Amino acid sequence: MNRTRLVRRPWVLSILVAGVVAVAAGLFWFQPWQLVVDETVQEDLPAAAPVPVPPSLSAPPSAASSAEPAEPAELAGGTLISHEHRTTGTVRVLRAGDGSLVLRLENLATSSGPDVHVWLTDAPVKPGKDGWDVFDDGKHLDAGKLKGNRGNQNYPLPAGTDLTAYTSVSIWCDRFDVSFGAAELAHP
């Protein structure tokens, strides 16, 4: 039997088509190339409220009214630990000069993946595989899709966010319901 006749058989053609569809669906769903792609994002700290400079006797009058920028106020922070993927960096919740809240990831290094988000949660941070399934069981606030798997990134939080309701931050993959890494928040 030659190959041309074999391909013309309906069941062979059906298997080939099903195989192509399965491979395409698998590539779309798992996006394996994400494991080798790095995207670095470097965002500046959010603006802080200016701190007035006290007037000096030797300073010209126009300099007396100037202000020096300060860092935004840190309300909470923590260090990321690894879960499903090796994850390092720090998390800070900041109050910007305009009063808004910003969740900041600093020196982030994790894997890229499909549909990865930054969550503020009320779940405890557990090391290893025990930490995989705790973040979608309780209260969480989705701060947005992860901008990049490396670098320094800012995620604005909604006005009126009650930080006392949240105890941790998770780098969360919605597609597979798994935490790449998480940090317990400590309030200074």
Contacts in CASP RR format, 6 or more apart in sequence:
PFRMAT RR
TARGET T0000
AUTHOR 0000-0000-0000
METHOD contacts of the structure
MODEL  1
MNRTRLVRRPWVLSILVAGVVAVAAGLFWFQPWQLVVDETVQEDLPAAAP
VPVPPSLSAPPSAASSAEPAEPAELAGGTLISHEHRTTGTVRVLRAGDGS
LVLRLENLATSSGPDVHVWLTDAPVKPGKDGWDVFDDGKHLDAGKLKGNR
GNQNYPLPAGTDLTAYTSVSIWCDRFDVSFGAAELAHP
6 12 0 8 1.000
7 13 0 8 1.000
7 16 0 8 1.000
29 114 0 8 1.000
29 175 0 8 1.000
30 114 0 8 1.000
31 113 0 8 1.000
31 114 0 8 1.000
34 111 0 8 1.000
34 112 0 8 1.000
34 113 0 8 1.000
34 114 0 8 1.000
35 111 0 8 1.000
35 112 0 8 1.000
35 113 0 8 1.000
37 112 0 8 1.000
38 112 0 8 1.000
38 149 0 8 1.000
38 150 0 8 1.000
39 112 0 8 1.000
39 147 0 8 1.000
39 148 0 8 1.000
39 149 0 8 1.000
39 150 0 8 1.000
40 148 0 8 1.000
40 150 0 8 1.000
40 151 0 8 1.000
41 147 0 8 1.000
41 148 0 8 1.000
41 150 0 8 1.000
41 151 0 8 1.000
41 152 0 8 1.000
41 153 0 8 1.000
42 151 0 8 1.000
42 152 0 8 1.000
43 147 0 8 1.000
43 152 0 8 1.000
43 153 0 8 1.000
43 154 0 8 1.000
45 71 0 8 1.000
45 72 0 8 1.000
45 94 0 8 1.000
45 104 0 8 1.000
45 154 0 8 1.000
46 72 0 8 1.000
46 94 0 8 1.000
46 96 0 8 1.000
46 97 0 8 1.000
46 100 0 8 1.000
46 102 0 8 1.000
46 104 0 8 1.000
46 154 0 8 1.000
47 69 0 8 1.000
47 72 0 8 1.000
47 96 0 8 1.000
47 97 0 8 1.000
47 98 0 8 1.000
48 69 0 8 1.000
48 70 0 8 1.000
48 71 0 8 1.000
48 72 0 8 1.000
48 73 0 8 1.000
48 96 0 8 1.000
48 97 0 8 1.000
49 70 0 8 1.000
49 97 0 8 1.000
49 99 0 8 1.000
50 67 0 8 1.000
50 68 0 8 1.000
50 69 0 8 1.000
50 70 0 8 1.000
51 67 0 8 1.000
51 68 0 8 1.000
51 69 0 8 1.000
51 70 0 8 1.000
52 67 0 8 1.000
53 63 0 8 1.000
53 64 0 8 1.000
53 66 0 8 1.000
53 67 0 8 1.000
53 68 0 8 1.000
55 63 0 8 1.000
55 64 0 8 1.000
56 63 0 8 1.000
56 64 0 8 1.000
72 94 0 8 1.000
72 95 0 8 1.000
72 96 0 8 1.000
72 97 0 8 1.000
72 102 0 8 1.000
73 94 0 8 1.000
73 95 0 8 1.000
74 92 0 8 1.000
74 93 0 8 1.000
74 94 0 8 1.000
74 188 0 8 1.000
75 93 0 8 1.000
75 94 0 8 1.000
75 95 0 8 1.000
75 101 0 8 1.000
75 163 0 8 1.000
75 187 0 8 1.000
75 188 0 8 1.000
76 92 0 8 1.000
76 93 0 8 1.000
76 163 0 8 1.000
76 185 0 8 1.000
76 186 0 8 1.000
76 187 0 8 1.000
76 188 0 8 1.000
77 90 0 8 1.000
77 91 0 8 1.000
77 92 0 8 1.000
77 93 0 8 1.000
77 183 0 8 1.000
77 185 0 8 1.000
77 186 0 8 1.000
77 187 0 8 1.000
77 188 0 8 1.000
78 90 0 8 1.000
78 91 0 8 1.000
78 92 0 8 1.000
78 169 0 8 1.000
78 183 0 8 1.000
78 184 0 8 1.000
78 185 0 8 1.000
78 186 0 8 1.000
79 89 0 8 1.000
79 90 0 8 1.000
79 91 0 8 1.000
79 183 0 8 1.000
80 87 0 8 1.000
80 88 0 8 1.000
80 89 0 8 1.000
80 90 0 8 1.000
80 91 0 8 1.000
80 108 0 8 1.000
80 110 0 8 1.000
80 169 0 8 1.000
80 171 0 8 1.000
80 181 0 8 1.000
80 182 0 8 1.000
80 183 0 8 1.000
81 87 0 8 1.000
81 125 0 8 1.000
81 127 0 8 1.000
81 128 0 8 1.000
81 181 0 8 1.000
81 182 0 8 1.000
81 183 0 8 1.000
82 88 0 8 1.000
82 128 0 8 1.000
82 180 0 8 1.000
82 181 0 8 1.000
83 128 0 8 1.000
83 129 0 8 1.000
83 131 0 8 1.000
83 132 0 8 1.000
83 178 0 8 1.000
83 179 0 8 1.000
83 180 0 8 1.000
83 181 0 8 1.000
83 182 0 8 1.000
84 132 0 8 1.000
84 173 0 8 1.000
84 176 0 8 1.000
84 178 0 8 1.000
84 179 0 8 1.000
84 180 0 8 1.000
84 181 0 8 1.000
85 110 0 8 1.000
85 111 0 8 1.000
85 180 0 8 1.000
85 181 0 8 1.000
86 109 0 8 1.000
86 110 0 8 1.000
86 111 0 8 1.000
87 108 0 8 1.000
87 109 0 8 1.000
87 110 0 8 1.000
87 111 0 8 1.000
87 171 0 8 1.000
87 180 0 8 1.000
87 181 0 8 1.000
87 182 0 8 1.000
88 107 0 8 1.000
88 108 0 8 1.000
88 109 0 8 1.000
88 110 0 8 1.000
89 105 0 8 1.000
89 106 0 8 1.000
89 107 0 8 1.000
89 108 0 8 1.000
89 109 0 8 1.000
89 183 0 8 1.000
90 105 0 8 1.000
90 106 0 8 1.000
90 107 0 8 1.000
90 183 0 8 1.000
91 103 0 8 1.000
91 104 0 8 1.000
91 105 0 8 1.000
91 106 0 8 1.000
91 169 0 8 1.000
91 183 0 8 1.000
91 185 0 8 1.000
92 103 0 8 1.000
92 104 0 8 1.000
92 106 0 8 1.000
93 101 0 8 1.000
93 102 0 8 1.000
93 103 0 8 1.000
93 104 0 8 1.000
93 120 0 8 1.000
93 157 0 8 1.000
93 163 0 8 1.000
93 185 0 8 1.000
94 101 0 8 1.000
94 102 0 8 1.000
94 103 0 8 1.000
94 104 0 8 1.000
95 101 0 8 1.000
95 102 0 8 1.000
96 102 0 8 1.000
100 156 0 8 1.000
100 157 0 8 1.000
100 159 0 8 1.000
101 156 0 8 1.000
101 157 0 8 1.000
101 159 0 8 1.000
101 160 0 8 1.000
101 161 0 8 1.000
101 163 0 8 1.000
102 154 0 8 1.000
102 155 0 8 1.000
102 156 0 8 1.000
102 157 0 8 1.000
103 118 0 8 1.000
103 120 0 8 1.000
103 143 0 8 1.000
103 154 0 8 1.000
103 155 0 8 1.000
103 156 0 8 1.000
103 157 0 8 1.000
103 169 0 8 1.000
104 152 0 8 1.000
104 153 0 8 1.000
104 154 0 8 1.000
104 155 0 8 1.000
105 118 0 8 1.000
105 151 0 8 1.000
105 152 0 8 1.000
105 153 0 8 1.000
105 155 0 8 1.000
106 151 0 8 1.000
106 152 0 8 1.000
107 151 0 8 1.000
107 152 0 8 1.000
108 148 0 8 1.000
108 149 0 8 1.000
108 150 0 8 1.000
108 151 0 8 1.000
108 152 0 8 1.000
108 153 0 8 1.000
108 171 0 8 1.000
109 149 0 8 1.000
109 150 0 8 1.000
109 151 0 8 1.000
110 149 0 8 1.000
110 150 0 8 1.000
110 171 0 8 1.000
110 180 0 8 1.000
110 181 0 8 1.000
111 149 0 8 1.000
111 180 0 8 1.000
112 148 0 8 1.000
112 149 0 8 1.000
113 149 0 8 1.000
113 173 0 8 1.000
113 175 0 8 1.000
114 173 0 8 1.000
114 175 0 8 1.000
115 145 0 8 1.000
115 173 0 8 1.000
115 174 0 8 1.000
115 175 0 8 1.000
116 145 0 8 1.000
116 146 0 8 1.000
116 149 0 8 1.000
116 171 0 8 1.000
116 172 0 8 1.000
116 173 0 8 1.000
116 174 0 8 1.000
116 180 0 8 1.000
117 142 0 8 1.000
117 143 0 8 1.000
117 144 0 8 1.000
117 145 0 8 1.000
117 146 0 8 1.000
117 171 0 8 1.000
117 172 0 8 1.000
117 173 0 8 1.000
117 174 0 8 1.000
118 142 0 8 1.000
118 143 0 8 1.000
118 144 0 8 1.000
118 145 0 8 1.000
118 146 0 8 1.000
118 155 0 8 1.000
118 169 0 8 1.000
118 170 0 8 1.000
118 171 0 8 1.000
118 172 0 8 1.000
119 135 0 8 1.000
119 140 0 8 1.000
119 141 0 8 1.000
119 142 0 8 1.000
119 143 0 8 1.000
119 169 0 8 1.000
119 170 0 8 1.000
119 171 0 8 1.000
119 172 0 8 1.000
120 140 0 8 1.000
120 141 0 8 1.000
120 143 0 8 1.000
120 157 0 8 1.000
120 161 0 8 1.000
120 166 0 8 1.000
120 168 0 8 1.000
120 169 0 8 1.000
121 135 0 8 1.000
121 138 0 8 1.000
121 139 0 8 1.000
121 140 0 8 1.000
121 141 0 8 1.000
121 166 0 8 1.000
121 167 0 8 1.000
121 168 0 8 1.000
121 169 0 8 1.000
121 170 0 8 1.000
121 182 0 8 1.000
122 138 0 8 1.000
122 139 0 8 1.000
122 140 0 8 1.000
122 165 0 8 1.000
122 166 0 8 1.000
122 167 0 8 1.000
122 168 0 8 1.000
123 134 0 8 1.000
123 135 0 8 1.000
123 137 0 8 1.000
123 138 0 8 1.000
123 140 0 8 1.000
123 167 0 8 1.000
123 168 0 8 1.000
123 170 0 8 1.000
124 134 0 8 1.000
124 167 0 8 1.000
124 168 0 8 1.000
124 184 0 8 1.000
125 131 0 8 1.000
125 168 0 8 1.000
125 182 0 8 1.000
125 183 0 8 1.000
125 184 0 8 1.000
126 134 0 8 1.000
131 179 0 8 1.000
131 182 0 8 1.000
132 178 0 8 1.000
132 179 0 8 1.000
133 177 0 8 1.000
133 178 0 8 1.000
134 179 0 8 1.000
135 168 0 8 1.000
135 170 0 8 1.000
135 172 0 8 1.000
135 179 0 8 1.000
135 182 0 8 1.000
136 172 0 8 1.000
136 177 0 8 1.000
139 165 0 8 1.000
139 166 0 8 1.000
140 166 0 8 1.000
140 170 0 8 1.000
140 172 0 8 1.000
141 157 0 8 1.000
141 158 0 8 1.000
141 161 0 8 1.000
141 166 0 8 1.000
143 155 0 8 1.000
143 156 0 8 1.000
143 157 0 8 1.000
144 155 0 8 1.000
146 153 0 8 1.000
146 171 0 8 1.000
147 153 0 8 1.000
163 185 0 8 1.000
163 187 0 8 1.000
166 185 0 8 1.000
167 184 0 8 1.000
167 185 0 8 1.000
168 182 0 8 1.000
168 183 0 8 1.000
168 184 0 8 1.000
168 185 0 8 1.000
169 182 0 8 1.000
169 183 0 8 1.000
169 185 0 8 1.000
170 179 0 8 1.000
170 180 0 8 1.000
170 181 0 8 1.000
170 182 0 8 1.000
171 179 0 8 1.000
171 180 0 8 1.000
171 181 0 8 1.000
171 182 0 8 1.000
172 178 0 8 1.000
172 179 0 8 1.000
172 180 0 8 1.000
173 179 0 8 1.000
173 180 0 8 1.000
END
